[in-house]
């Protein structure tokens, strides 16, 4: 028997144990001082697109249409129809409630899906949440991986698409230490974060062995402060972040190879509001900041200066903003609408021109000037079954023509548009 077959048998046996534990108990499991609450859903989606996109998981996680140019006949290469049926967003998890320690209630959460390495191997087990929490009467300490604070707690779009509103909505789960203070209707939060699956963009180098290397070499954790106010019908929140990275470990110039010492830091703001009453709810959300790729938001940074002798670089960030509104009405039958808009405001400083009219920029589609989305949906919720039909129109304006080194933008733009029909079925347990 080959090693590959042994690995496959091991994975199959592991899954068998999980599913056995999950489905042989209709109620919570109690083990000594622990209560284990298994949950999850089986999720299947059929989706058809008119334009190939920047995506993950076989385009199930669709961000924006991806412009790659035109063919010899002047036809837009990526403007072609594709379709797929997928169940990889199926999810399993367990919530854990334990004994009191240090005067605090202890709890934990482990959750995974089959997203794997979502671009190259989207059929493998993938960690989503893995954290421990200690909760006192007026505070809470969380250590582990869960949603980035800019996700917005329970305030996020309700849509059929796996993107959950990205790239207009933050989408990132990160290892973190977070401390919340509860004061009446207010929650004050502070968090220190690093990166795992959603990472800042490094400049390609043989010295970078993992995707999150730029953040690891940035040394300082990402720092996030947030506040939320909540009463019966209204929720209001706001936050700020600071994120330092080191794009390079080494540089090469005419005098040889040198160790890099330059960092770059992004700053960001976010705010959200929600009103919910009876069958109607509406949320609005906005993000503004520099180089927030770790949140699956568009933007990045570029080289501002270059030393030909050592190859040393300094950097300047692009500034971007996005805003969205998501409204829902109904319970059994539910109608929804999402509207999103975003814009690239350019770089803080002028970009370096090497004399060939080429700028060195890095990030997540920093050449996109503006983005827009409108997405109506209708859903039917019956017991444990949720059925959703959604139409999602997403446009992106790509910079073309003359490049402006003073702000990192282009003189003209090329509009790309994707039309997506998404049919989704979930069985929740």
N, C-alpha and C positions, 0 to 999 in steps of 0.2 A: 504494500500500500504506500502510495506516495505521500510526501509531506502535505501537498495541496489537499489531497483527499482527507487526511487527518484533520486539517484545519477546518474543512467544510463540515466534517462530522462534529467537531467541537462546537462550531457555531450553531449547527442544527440542534445539538443537545442543549446548549444554553438557551436558545429560543423555546425549546420544548419545556424547560423548567419554568421559564417566565410565564408562558401561556397556561401551563398547568396551575401555577399559583394564582393566576388571574381569574381563570374561569371556573375553578373548583370551589370558589367561595363567593356567594352572592352578597355577603355582608363584609364589614371590616374584619380584618384578621387581628387577633390580639396575641402577641408573643411576649410573655413576661410583662415588662412595664411599657411595651410599645403597642400602639395602634397603627396598623398598616391599612391604608385606604387606596386600593388600586383603581385606576381610572384610565381613560383614553378614548380613542375612536378609530374606526376604520373609515378611511377617506379615499374616495375615487373621484377623479376629475377627467372630463373630456374637454379639450380646448383646441380651438382652431384659430390661427393667426394669419394675417395678410402680409406681415412684414417680419423678417427674422430680427431677433432682438438681442440686446445685452441681457443675459439670462443666466440662470443656474438650474440644475435638476431637469435637464431635457426641456428647457423653456417653461417648465411649470411655474418657476419663480421668474416672472418677466418684469424687467425694469422699464426700459425704453427701447424703441426701434434703433437698430445699430446701422449707421451709414458707413459703408466701406468703399463707395465710389460707384462708377458706371462702367458698363462693358463697352466694347467697340462700337456697338449700335446706339450708344447713349442711353441704354436702359439701366435703371437703378438695380444693382446686382441683388440686394437683399429684399427687394420688393417682390416676394413670392410667398405662396400659401403653404402652410404646414399644419399638421394636426397630430394629436397624441392622446392616449388614454393612460393614466398613471395612478398607482396606489401608494407611491413612496412617502406621501405625507401622513400616512397612518401612524398613530402615536400611542405610546404606552408610558405610564408613569405610576409612581406610588408616593403618597403623602404620608409622612411619618409624624406621629405625636408621641412624645416620650415623657419621662418623669421630670419633676421640677429640679433644677440645678441652679445654684447661686441665687435662689429666689425667683427664678425665671422659668416660664414654660418653655420646654424645648420642642423643636419641630424640625423637620427636614423634608426635602423634596428631591426625588430622582426622576428624570424624564428623558426619554429618547424617542427618536423617530428613525426612518430609514433613508434620511437625506445624505448620509455618508459624506464623502468629499463631493460637495453638491454639484461641482462642474464635471469632474472626471469620473467619479464613481458614485453616482446618486442612488445606490441600492444597498448601502452598508448602514449598520447601526451608527447613530450619531448622538452624542450627548447634547441635550438641550439645557436642562437644569440639573444642578447638583450642589445643594447648599444646606447649611445648618443655620437655624435661627434660634436666638434666645429672646423671649419677649417678656418684658416687665410691664407694670401697670402703665407707665408713661414713657417707655422707650423700647427699642428693639435693635438687636445687633444681628446682622446677617453676614455670613462668610461663605463664599462659594460662587458658583456660576448661576446667573439668572439674567433677566432683562436689564439692559442698560437703563439708568434712571431717565434718560431722555426718551425712552419708550413711552413714558407717561403713566405708569401704573396700570389702572384699569381703563384709561382714556386712550383708546386707539380705534381706528376705523373698523367697522364691521362690513366686510366684503367677501366675495367668494374666492377671489384670487389668493394664492399662497403668499404673494408679496405684501399683503395686509396694508396696502397703500404706499409702499416704498416705490420710488425714491422721494416721495413727498413726505413720508412718515419715517422716522428713525426705525431701523430694523437691526438690532444687535443684541446678542447675549454675551456677557463678559464675566471673567473671574473678578471678584470684587470683595471689598470689605465695606459694608454700609451700616450707618447708624442713624436711626430715626428717633426723633423726639416728638411725643404727642402732647399738644397743649390745647385743650378744648377742641375746636373745629379745625385747628391747624396741625400740620405735620411738617417738621423741619428735618431735612436730610442732608447728610454728608457722605460721600463715597470716594474710595480710592480704587482704581480699576487698572487692569492690564488687558491683554488681548488674546484671543484664541482663534475662533473661526472668522471673525469679522475684524480685519486688521488694517492698519495704516500702510500706505504704499511705500516700499523701499525702492531705491534705485538698484536695478539689477546688478548683482556682483556675485562672483563665485564664493565670496565670504559669507553670503547670506544663506544660511542652511534651512531656515524655517520662514514661513510667511510673516510671522509676527516679530521678526528680528529687529526691524526699525524701532518698534516700541520697546522691546527689551533693552536695546542699546540706548534708548532715550532715558533710561534709568528711572526717572521720576514716574510714579503712577499718574494716570489721568485723574484729575481732581474735578469732582462734580458737587455743586451745592444746589439744593432745590427746596421749594416750599409749596405746600398744597393746602387749600382751604376747601372744606366740604360741608354742605348742609343737606337738607332733605332733597332738594331738586337741583342745586347748583354745585359744580366743582370747578375750582380755579387753581391753576398751577403755573409755576415758572421755574427756570433753572439756568445755571451757567456752568461752563466747563473750561478747563485748560488742559491741553494735551501736547506734550513735548515728545518728539521723535528724533532719531539720528538717521538720516537717509543713507549715509555711506559709512563703511568701516575703513575703507582705503581709497586713495585717489592716485592717479598716475599722470605725471607731467613730463616735460622734457628732461627734468633732472632725476627722474626715477619714480619709485613707489613710495608713498607716504601714508602714515596713519591719519585718518580724518578726525577732525575735532568739532565739526560744525553741527549744530542742532537747528531745528525749526519747530515752532510751537503754534498750534491753532487754538483759537478761542471761539466759543460758541454760546448762543443764547437760545432758549426755547420758551414758549408759553402755550397754554391750552385752556380751554373752557368747555364745560358740558352742562347742558340743561336736559333733564329727563323728567317726564311727568306722564303717568298712565301709559298709553301706547306710543307716545312720541318721544324721541330723543334726538339731540343734535350736538355735535362736537365741532370745535374749530381748533386749529393747531398751527403753529408757525415755528420755523427754525431760521437762524441767521448766524453765520460764522465762517471760519476759514478751515479748509483742509479737514473736513469731518467725514472722510471716507470710511472710517471705522464704524460709522453709523449707517452705512449704505446710503449716504447722501452724496450727490454729485459735487465735483470740485477737485482741488488738489493744490499743487505748488510747482514752482519752476525755479530754474537757476537764475539768480540775479547778478552774480559776478563769478569770474573764473580766472584762476591764476595759471598761466600756461606752464610755468616752471614746476609747480607742485601738483597741479590738477585740483587744488583746493577750491571749493565752491561755497557761496552763500546763497540763501534761498528767500523767495517771497511767496506768500500764499495767495491763492484765489479766494475771493469772498463770494459766497452763494447764499440764497435764501429760498425757502419753499413755504407754502401755506396750503392748507386743505380745509374743507368743510365736508362733514359726513352726516346725513340725516336719515333717520329710520322711523317707520310708522307701522304698527301692527304687532301681533303676537304669533297667532297661528299662521296667518298670511302676513307677510312682512315685505314692505316696499322700501328700497334703499337707494340713495344717491350719494356719490362721492364726486367732489370737484377738487382738483389740485392744480397748482401753478408754481413755477419756480424760475429763477433767473440767475445768470452768472454775471456778477458785477465787476469781474476782472481782478487783476493782481494789485497788491498794495504798492509795489515798486516796479520799476521797469525791468524787463527780462534781458538777459545777456544775449547779444547778437554776435555769433562767431564769424560773421562776414559772409555766411552762406544763406542768410535770411532764414535760419532754422533756430527755433527756440527749444530748449530742453525743458519739457514739462512732464509731470508725473501725477497720477491720481486716478480718479474715476470719471472719465469723460469730461475732462476740463476744457475740451474743445466744443462743448455744447453750450449755446448761448441761453436758450430758454426751453422749458418743458411745460406740458399741459396735459391734464387727464380729466375726462368725464366718464363716469361709470354708474349707470342705473342697474338695478337688480330687483328680482322678485324671488321670494323664498317661501317654502311651505315647511312648517315645523309640526311634526306629529310624533308625540311620545319621544322616542330616542332617535328618530329619523329626521334629518334636515336635508331638504332638497333646494338647490339654488340655481337659478339661471341668471347670468350676468353678461352685459355687454360692456367692454372696456375699450375706450378710444384713447390712445396715448400718442402725443406728438413730441418731437424733439427737433429743435433748430440747430443744425451743425454749422459751425463757422467755416466759411470758404472764402477764397479770394485773398486779398492783401492782409497780412498779419501785422498787427500793431504791437510793437515791442514795449511800448510805454504802459500798456494795460493788459496785454495777453489776450486780446479779443481780435476778431476778424471784421473786415469791412462788410462782408455779405454773409448770408446764411442759406442753408439748404434744408427745407422742411421735410421731415420724414413722419409718417403716420402709420400706426398699427391699429387694426380693428380685430379685437379678440372676442370670441364667443366662448364662454366658460359654463359648463354644466357640471355641478358638483353634488355629490351625495355623501353624507356622513351618517354613520351609525355610532352613537355615543354610548359609552358604558361607564 
